[in-house]
Amino acid sequence: QRPTQQCKQHNNRSPSFVIPTLHLRGSRHSSVVTSDELMGCKSCQKPKAQHRKGLWSPEEDQKLRDFIVCYGDSCWSTVPVKAGLQRNGKSCRLRWINYLRPGLKHGMFSREEEETVMSLHATLGNK
């Protein structure tokens, strides 16, 4: 069984490992390193940025719309930071493509569109 040491900040017990080290003079000795020092204790690590989830507010929609109209949508991972939103890039991209994009038609199909879809389905099936 491996010896264990405690995480200094959280009293978590983590396995220790003996890692050989080499000093400048060439003398070898071993030092004990905890797995927290190798991989980082999850509760000690720097917290990730908190992204907002859920419904979009009209203010957020307006910020995203204004930013993309002015600067474009070249790199979606940088858009929320530069636009001042607390969302992730994927959320901004989907919101733009599915709801906010200019020229996006909302509402019901017209009679002509519905007839076109039905005739193509009769011809091609469910392809």
C-alpha positions, 0 to 999 in steps of 0.5 A: 500500500502506498503512503499518503499525504494530505493536500495542504489546503483541503486535507484531502488524502492523496497517494504519494509517489517517489520520483528520482531527481538529478541535481547539478552535481550528478548525485541522485536522490529521491523525493516524495511528490504527492499526486496533487503536485503532479496532477493538481488537486481539483479543488485547489486548481484555478476555477474555470470561467463561469458561463451563463446557461439558460434563456438569453435575455434581450440585452444579450441578444442585442450585444451579440447582434451589434458585435457580429454586425460590426466585427463579423464572426471569424472566431466564435470562441473569442466572440463572447469575451469581446462582446461582453457576454458570459456565454461560451462560443458555441452558445453564441454561434448557435444563437446567431445561426438559429435566431439572430441572423439577418434574413432568417425567416421566422413563422409559418411556411408560405403556400408555395413553400409547402407545395414545393416541399410536398412535391419534392417529398413525393418525388425523392422520398425521405432522403 
